[in-house]
Amino acid sequence: MRPSVVLDMKRSAVREAVGRFRAANPRVFGSVLHGTARDGRDLDLLVDG
């Protein structure tokens, strides 16, 4: 499964975790950001704490 698909499926879980841990500004970087992600690859997220 492509990381971008996983992100779409888990978007609400990411938002919930950001709120629970008092983080802010979740961002995607790496291959998903650049549109070069492939099946089975990782999903890079950066949040401000």
URUR-V558885 format. One record per helix or strand. SS is the DSSP state (h for helix, s for strand). FROM is the first residue (numbers start at 1). TO is the last residue. Records with the same first field share a line. If there is no record, write none. Layout:
SS->FROM-TO ; FROM-TO
This chain:
h->3-20 ; 31-34
s->24-29 ; 44-48
